[in-house]
Amino acid sequence: MVVTTRLLLAILFSAFLLSAANAVRDYQGQKGQYGQRGTRLTQAQQCRLQRLTASHPTDRIESEGGVTELWDENEEQFQCAGVAPMRLVVRCNSLSLPNFHPMPRLVYVERGQGILGITHPGCAETFQSQPQTFQAGREPRGERGQGRRGDQHQKVHRIRQGDIVAIPAGAAHWAFNDGEEEFVAIMVNDLNHRSNQLDQNMRAFYLAGGVPESGRQRTQAGLRRQQSTQRFQNIFRAFDTELMAEAFNIPQELVRRMQEQSERGLIVNVREGMSMIRSDEEEEEFEERPRRGQQWWEEVSGNGLEENICTMKIHTNIETQRQADGYSRQAGKVNHVGRIKLPVLKYIDMSASKVNLYPNALFSPHWTLTGHSVLYVQRGDAQVQVVDHSGQQVMNDRVNQGEMFVVPQYFPATLRAGQNGFEFVVFRTSSQPMNNQLAGYTSVIRAMPVEVLTHAYQISPNQAQRLKTNRGGESLLLSPQRRFS
């Protein structure tokens, strides 16, 4: 009897441990779906890089209202980082058509302003046209708005030059340029995020429009991707017309209009202006954001008061002088945006930095612990050096405006700005970026005892002390110094 009881208890205890292990695994999987990158690396994705080079977009999609440019995600450096970069140019009074994608996207607004709409799945319509109307673009002609039922939709956002915008995977979104100049956005799609369980190819599912063959201009490198045109097509065109008419409870003629494959492309001109409802609260938020210390503390403290995904702030400005994370009168300034400043980033597991280096200033030699870095050159030029684990240079080039390149995780890198300065944006595949510097006040060299440096490099204690302290209080941004012979 005693043996039977012990055996039964042993079986129950084993079942409990198995259940607990499965629960932990399921929790980690769910957490990874929203906040972690995938760990599955195919041979093509592994970072076996012999050479890094700055590159320009290789594909260009011309549309009626703008241009979509694509970097080649099949490049080794982008395969290593698991990203697909893009550049979107929307002309004045034009609309980038609604679409969604199976991976998160981080956007930097390089120039202009506009209105962005993101439809979060499962979130309610919270804006109704009766209380307030916001006019975007020109006034609609005639009395077309009279006699119609009031509109209802989710919140729309005003985005401006310098904004970092987070677009979650699977969220349908659109953008309208109601400004006086072109709207230009640099976008990095994280193909290796766990929300994307398809493959390592860039996909976008469009709810309207599409890419006709006549609208595609390819460079020599772009010609290698014969099926890339099919990646940007209207999903409604493949559904049965009668079935869609029943699903929407509308005439079939209207469905056929939804399915049209026109020559307008992915960005279309808005011929009669656009009118939509929008709150004024975001204008006030933009003005008051630097003073809202209490909200910042609530986000940092992790006390359970985090914003709901339906109402979560999706963008913040990365060029605000008062929010600079590092500033040097001789070297420049740097702004970081991570999950603290923009909590939605913890769900897409990405972050960004904006760096402005003065002429001949240096970005301290460093390596990144928590993810890959994708650098986009916004202005000026710089000499960039990147080294791999074998002590070999994988990059020693001068990079210029409009180019993009990857610095893989743990690869030490540094750069020196040119005579006209250097301005760049860094997209990172981690919401909590961590750097370790080789030179400067917070460097690993300064943190080591003099005796260790003396014996490691076979130098005198005085030389080791100078190695530790000659940069004074400078850290990530290093001012130009006189050169020793």
N, C-alpha and C positions, 0 to 999 in steps of 0.2 A: 504494500500500500504506500509505504514511504517512498519507494523507488518510483512508483507510478506518479506520485505527486510531484517529486523533483523533476521527472521527465517532462511533465506537463508545464511546470513553471519555466523550465529551460526553453521549451518550444515557444511559450508566450513571450518570454524575454527576447528571444531571437526575432520573433515577429515584430515586437515593438521597435527593436533596433533597426530592422529593415524598413519599417514604416517611417521612422524618424529620418533615416538616410534619404529615402525617396522624397520626403517633404523638403529637406534641405536642398536637394538637387533641383526639385521643381521651383523652389523659391529663387535659387540662383539663376535658373533658366529664365524665369519671369523678369528678374532684375536685369539680367543681361540683355533681354529683348529691348529694354528702354534705355539702359545706361552703360552698357559695356560693348566693346567691339568683339567680333567673332575671333576665335582662336584657330580656326581651320585655315591652314596655309597650304595651298597647292604648290607644286614646284614652280609654276609661273609667278606666284605671288611672293616667293621667298626673296629676301633682299640680297641677292648675290650680284651686287653692282660692281662693275669695273670702272665705270665712268658716268658722272653726272653732268648734264648740260642744261642750260636754260633754253626753254622752247617757247614758240609762239603757237597759237591755235592752228590746227591742221585742217579743220572743216569749217565751212561757212554756209549758213542757211539764210538766204535772202527771203524776207517776207515783205508784205505790203507796207507794214508799219515799223519795220526795224530789222535787226540782224541778230542771229544766234550763232556764236562761234564756239567751237569745241576743240579742246586739246585732246590729243590721242591718248585715251586711257590704256592703250596697249604698250605705251612706252614703259621701259623697265622701271623707271623711277616712280611712275604713277601706279604700276602694278605692285611695286613694293609697298607703297603707302595705302593701296586699296582705294584710290580716289579717282574721280572723274571731274576735272575742272571745266568750267564754261564761262563765257562772257555774253551778257545780254544787253543789247542796245535797243531801246524803245524810243521812237521818235515822238515829237510833240503830238498830243491828242491821239495817241495810239494805245491799243489794248493788247497786252500779252495774254493769250487765251488760256482758259482754265485747264489745268492738268494736275496729275499727281504722280508720285514716283515711289518705288519700294524701298528707298533709302533716305536718311535725313540729309538735309542740304543747309549749309551755312553760307550766307550772302553778305557781301560788303558792297554798299552803295558808293561807287567811285565818283559819280557825278549826277547832278540833277535831283529831282524829287518826284514823288508820285503817291498813288494810293494802292495799298496792297490788301487783298482779301484772302483770308485763310479759313477754310471750312473744316473745323475739327469734327471728326466722326462722333456721333452720339451727343453732341452739344446742341442746346436749344437755340431757336431764333430769339434774339434778345433786342433787336432794333426794329421799330415800327415807324412808318413814314408819317403818321399823324402828328407826333410831337414836334419834329424838326426835320428840315430838308437841307442837305448839303449839296451845293452845286459844284460839280467837277467838270472843267472844260467849258464849252459854249452852252448857252441855253438851248434846250430842245425847241425846234420850230413848231409854230402853231400851238394848238391846244391838245397835243397828243396825250398829256398826262391826265386830262380831265375825264371823269367817268370810269376810271379804273380803280380797282380795289387797292388799298394801301399795301405797300411792299413790306415784307418782313425778311430779315436775314441776320446772319451773325455779324459780329463787329468787323469793321474795316479799319485799316491803320494808315496814318500818314508816315511815310518814310522819306528820309532826307540824306543828302550827301554825308558820308561818315558813319551811317548807321550799320550795325551788325544785326542781321535778321536771321532767326532760326526757323526753319520750315521742317516740321516733323515728317517722318515717313508716312505715306498714305493720306496726307491731308491735301485736299484739292485747293489750289490757289491760283490767283490771277493778279495782274498789276496793270495800272492805268497811269500814263504820264499826262498829268494835267499842268505841268510846268512850262517854262519858257525856253527850255533847252533839252537836249537829249538826256534820257535817263540811262545810265550805264551801271551795270551791276556785275561784280565778279562772284562766281558761285563755285563751291566745292561740294561735290556729292560723295558721301562716305559709303562706297560700295561694300566695304567689309563690315558694316554694322550688322548686328544680329537681326534687325528687322528685315533685312534683305536675304532671303533664303533661296533666291533664284540662281544667280551666278554673278560673275564679276563684270558684267556688261551694263553700260549705262542705258536705262530705260525711262521713258516718260509716257504716261498714258493720258492722251489729250481728250478732252470732252468736246472739242470743236476744232475746226481747222485741219491742218495736216501739211505735209511737205510734198508738193508736186515735184517731179524730176526736173522740170524746167527751172525751178527756183533754187536748185542746189549748185553751188560752185565749190569745186574740190581742188585742193592743192595736190601735188604729186603724192604726198604721204596719205592724203585722205582717200585717194582712189583705191587704196588697198582694202578699204572697208566697203565691200560691194552692197551689203545689206543695211547700212546705217540709215538710209532714208526711211526704211520701214520701222525704225524705232520711234518715230514721231508722227503718229497717225491718229485720226479720229476713231475712238473705240466704238462709237455708235454705228458707224458705217457697216460693220460686220453683223449687226443684229438684224433679225427678221423685222421688217417694217410693221407687219400686222401685230407681232408680239409686243413691240415697243409701244404701239398705239394703245394696246390694251393695258400695258403696264402704267402708262402715264394718263390714260383715259383722255386721249386727244385724237384729232383726225390724223389719218395716215399722211396726208400732205405735209403736216407740220413735222412729222417724224422724218420725212424725206428731206426737209430743209435742214434738220439736225445732222443728217447723214451726208450732206453735200461735201464733196472733195473739190473745193474751189482752188483758184490760183492765189489766194490771199496769203496762205502760209500760216505761220504760228503766231504772228503779230499783225494785227489788222488796224486800219485807220477807223476812227470813230467819226463818222461823217456828220452826225447831228448832236454831238456833245453827249455827256453822261450826267445823270442826276441820281444821287443816292443819299441815304440818311447816314449820318455819322455824328458821334458825340464830340462835344468840345472838350471833354475831360482830358483827352490825350494832349491837347495843346498846353493845358495847364501843367500836365505831368512833365512835358518836355522842358518847361521853364523852371519847375520846382525840383526836378530830380536831384540836383547836386545837394540840396538842403535836407533831403529826407533821410536823416541819419537813423531815425528810429526804425523805419522800414528795413534799412540795410541790416540793423542788428537782428531783427526778427528773422531775416533770411539766413544770417550766419549762425544764429544760435541753434537752429534745427529743433525748435520746440513744438513742431507739429502745426505751425500756422502757415505752412507753405501754400502758395496760391494754387487754386484748382486749375487743371489743364485747360478748361474752357475759357477761363478769364485770365490766364497767365500772360504776362508781358512777353512779347516775342522779339522785341528789338530794343537796342540802346545805342547811343552814339559813342563811338570809340575815339572821337577827336576832341572831346571836351577838355579844355585846358585845365579846368579845376579838378578833373578826375584823373589826371595823369598819375601813373604809378611810379614813374621815375623821371626825373628832370635834371639836366645839367646845363648850366649856362654855356659851357664850352663844347659839349658833346651833342645834346639834343634831348628828346623826350620819348617815352614809351608808355602806351596805354594797353592794359590787358582787359579782356572780357572773358570771364569764366562763369562757373555756376554760381558764384557769389553775386556778381553784378547782374547776371541774367539767369535766374534759376532754371528756366526751361532747358538750358544747355546740359543739365544733368541727365535729361531724358534722351538727348541725341548724342551725348558724349563727345562734344566738340567744343572748341574755344578759339579765340582769335586775339591777335595783338597788332597794334599799329605802331610803327617805329619811324621816327623822323631824326635822321642823323645829319649833323651840320658838316660842312666841308671838311674832309680828311679825318673825321672822327671814326672811332672803331666800335664795333659791336663785340664785346668781350668773347674770347674763345670759350666755348661752352658745349655741353651736350644735354639733350632732353631725355628725361627718364620715362615719361609717361605716354609718349606717342610720337608719330611722325609730324614733321613740319612742312607745310606747303607754302612757299614764299612767292608773292606776286609783287613785281616792281611797279610802283605807281609813278615815281618820278626820279630823275637823276640816274646815276650809275655807281657801281661799286665793284671792288675786287673781292671775290668770294673764294674761300678755301675750305674744303671738306676732306676729312681724313677717315679711313676705315680702321677696323680693329687690327689690321696687319701693319699699320703705320704707313700705308700708301695713300698718296693723294688721289681721291676720286673726282675732285673738282678743284680747278685753279683758273677761274675765268672771270672776265669782266661782264657783268650783267647790266642790262639796260631797260628802259621803260617799256612796259607791256609784256615782259618775259616772265616766265614762271619756272620754278624748279623745286625739287624736294630735298630736304635734309632728313635722312632716315633717323629713327630712334637710336640714341646712343652714339651716333656718329659725331665726333667733335667738329665744330665749324666756327668760323669767324669771318668777318668782312670789314673792309675799310671803304668809307664813302669817298666818292670822287670830288673834284674841285667844286662842283655845284651842289654838293649834298646828295642825300639818298633817302628816299621815302618808300617804305614797303609795308605790306600787310602779310601776316603769318596766320594761316589756317592750321589748327592742330587737331589731331584725331584723339583728343582727350579733353574732358571738361575740367580737369584739374592738372594743368601743365606744370611741370617742375623742371627747372634747369639747374645744372651744376656748372659753375664757372671755373675756368682755369686761371684767370687773372682778375685782379681787383680785390676790393675790400671783403667781399663775401665768397672768395674763391677757395677751392680745396687746397691750393698751395699755401695761402695765408693761414689756413687752419692747421697746418702741419708744424710740428716742432722744428726749430732750426737744425737740431742734430740730425733729424731724418733727411732734410734737404741737403745738408752738408755731405753725408755719406752717399745719398742717392745719386747726386750729380758730381761728386768729388770736387766741391768748391769750398771756399773758406766760410767760416761762420758769418763774417761781415757780408760776403756776397749773398749768402742765404738770407740774411736779414733784409738786404735790399730787394731780393727777389720777392719776399713776403710783403713788404710795405711801401715800395716805391710808387704805387698807384694811390697812396693816401686813402681817402674816403670814397674814391670812385668805384663803381661796381659794374653793372651791365653795360653802361654807356661810358666809353673811355675817350677822353679828349686827346687831340693830337699832341705828341710830345717830341722833344728833340731826340734825334737818333744818336745812339752811342756807336762809336767805331769799334 
